[in-house]
Structures are given as C-alpha cells and as structure tokens.
C-alpha cells in the first residue's frame, strides 16, 4: 500500500511534534511512532528545559556553560543560535497551554516561572513542570497537533528503511520510508517530499539505561544505511543517578535533586564529590558519572546514595511528586532515607550530522532532536539542553524546509518485496543476540573504555551483524527484529567512533589515553561512502 504526503515525520516526541505543529500551517504531515505517542523519551523527561528567562541571567552565561560542558568541540554558532532562540520556544509552549511550575508569587508571565538549577549551570534557568516536565510538554504539544487538520498521527507504525531514490538513477535522495504497520501486519510505503527523523536516542544499546524501550537508535541506523553522515557516537552520556532497586526498571532520579542541594554519599555516609570537582555535587554529568563509577569500582559496592533528608518533607513531596511516589513504591521514603542510585546510559550526544536547520548530508532527509548531531552538545550535553534543542530544531526545520525540497519528479518506489521470507520459528535468535549485545556494550564500551575492550566489542558485533543479516533476509520483519538490527548498527558506530578517538574528552574516557589531546578536538565523522575522519568546522 502506498501513502503520499508532503512531509513524513518518523518519531513523535518533542522535536517531531514541534516540527509537525509548525509545518502543518503550510503542508500535509504524517507523523508515525512505533508504539504510542505517550511512549516517547520526551514523556519520561523529568528535569526541565534550559532557557534564559531570569533578568539576572544572560545568553552569554548560558552559552559559556554549554561550551564548558561540551569540552571544546561544541559548535559555537549552534550554541549561540539555540540559546538565543530558547526563550521564544518556552513562550510558545506556554501559549499552547503548557503548565510549568510557578514560583510562590504565582502569576502567568515568564518572570513568575519557578526556575531551578542543575549541574553545570551557573544560574537558575531550568523551567519545569514539577518533576514531570517531559510529560507535560508532550501533553501540550500532542493536544495542539491533534487540533490541526493537516496532521495525521499513526501509532504502531515502525519505519524499516528509508526509500533511497539513488537506486533509480540519482544521487542519494530520500523520498519516504517503508513502514511496518503492526496492526494490519503489513508493510506500507509512505512517499514524501521530505522525511524527518525524530526517533530519539539509543539507550537500549546498553544493558542499563534510563531510556524507554523505544530508544533503539532507529533514525541513526536508517540514516547511516542510506548514506548520511553520522558523528560523535562515542559521546554517550551516562546519567549519574538511576534508581537502584531489583524491581525498578530504568527509573531516573532527576539531576534537579542535586540542583536543589542533594548530596552524593558512599554507603558509609561520607560525601565524595569534592574529590572530583570544585563544583562537587553540581559538577556536569560526565564528571559525576565517572566519579560514581570510580567509587563503585574502588569500594566494590553496587550503588551510592543520593541524600535529600536535610530538606523539608513538604518541599520534597511538592517539588518531586513523581520521584517521591515512585520511590515509595519500592519502600524508599526520600524524606527520611537516601536514595540508592547508579549510573545508566541516558543520552546520545552524537547522531546524524545536520546543519543549522536540521538538514542532513542527504537530500530530502532531515534529523531533529536526539537523533541528530547538531554540534550543540559537543563531548558532553549540559543538563536540560536536550528538550531545548528539540524545540529549536523542530521549529527551524519546519520553517526552512520548503526552500530545500527536491525539484525533480519522483516516481513511486516499488512495493516492499518479501521475497522468500517466512515467519520465524526461532525468535530465540533475536532475544539471545539482543541480550548479548547490550551486555558486552555495557562491559566493554561503557563509562570507561580501552583499546582492548573496544577490539573485543568490535569482534563480537561483527559476528552478531552476520547472524542478524542472515536472519533478517530469511524471515518476515517484526518490530523486535528491526530494533535488534538497528541497535547492532548503532553499537558498531559507537565502537568505531570510540576507537578513532585516541584521547579522553567529555563522555569518552579511555584508560589507554587518559588525557585530552588537541589533535582530536574535532568531530568524529562516519559515512558508508567515505573514510572515517576528524572534522574541524566550527571555529
């Protein structure tokens, strides 16, 4: 079945919905998501959105904090653009009905927002909705998009691969995607003048992650397979504080707790962050995650403690209602007990290379949000800059896209051909390879790497890729198989980028090269059509 539209958006979080809302003023848009629109990573975001909204704050300070966190490879033009566009994006969310937390004075304008502080920030500039910011932003955007007549929202539709017009006599040109329609158990072809990847991150490539189950790197994998450039995949951010409990699944303990005075302690009660940074518990995430990892390896403990017990109980239950409720479900009263926490894979700072408007290196293809590598985050994302980036780039891509549509006539691609593929009678292959890949990525390509560990990971991925490739062509596609295929591709990209960077910088720490090296102060760029390389483009 062939479906046609002006713009196809793959992914329904903050970036994809922001794009759809703006683009639908001029075009017909289809937005697909492989689960439901409430299953996005945006919906799980707790902390908030960084923007200069306090008169005592400044764009220059936010820029400086972002560059400091990025460890020398953030793109200065991108940082300036995103930071300066931030306040207007927040105002737009408020106009759409987003209910952000207000300060004690109440009121409805931006000066009355309850601004908080997080690690790496020099000022209170995080706007939030208690500790459910992402869910509230998702609610408001989704309601606004659903009210638009020119947006079609399709759930349980998973993109398999992008349609590459080069197969029909042109350079790489994306003209839509083949999509698994799970409810109808068929593969549809969606043809579009522009295709926008907004599939989020890839935390499920690791054994322990704060990400939802949908975060399997689909956009990066599909873009790379079609010839787009991908960069900086070695910079995977591990959130320092994920709830440690045998029955808890990937529950994040927001950085805002440390922003409000939380103290990290060893199990004996001693604070330890002063050994690692003058900012102590407000150090950037890479520093905190590495410090916790070091202390756990040193002590042999399985977790550290995040202590908020010197705060008033009423403050904690009102400021962090979701975290309070979730911890209580596991018998942890955060008003009286410190919270057991461990690092977990959290945010992909690399991704598909894009320009200032989200356009990739392949015609007809855009990438926005966590799927993209804009240059904003560099070697380490500053807290709460991620939702900001999705808002800014979703808006900019929608405004600029009409000027970059292909001029040539595009024929309909052929229907999806199942060939000799048959239903699988050995799904255990998928689950076995899924578990094995995520475990060795955690052990070999986690917070601390080495050349030896990366080589081991590279060898294991090569074997798994061969098995997955054989399985993929023999059997009918399923969502589980497609996700396995994608995380294997993403794992390969992470290992290759990490192997190329012979230094330690930001989120990439290797015991063989423990110090930063100016020779590597650039982006690690990969493409299936060119040799891997470092690129210096932002100075």
Helices and strands as residue ranges (DSSP letters): E 2-10, H 14-23, E 29-33, H 41-44, E 49-50, H 59-69, H 76-95, G 110-112, E 126-127, H 133-146, E 151-155, E 157-164, G 165-168, E 174-181, E 186-197, G 203-205, H 218-225, E 230-231, E 236-243, H 256-259, E 263-265, G 273-275, G 280-282, H 285-299, E 304-307, H 313-319, H 321-329, E 339-348, E 351-353, E 365-367, G 369-371, E 372-373, H 386-400, G 401-404, H 428-444, E 448-449, H 451-474, H 479-500, E 509-510, G 518-520, E 523-527, E 530-535
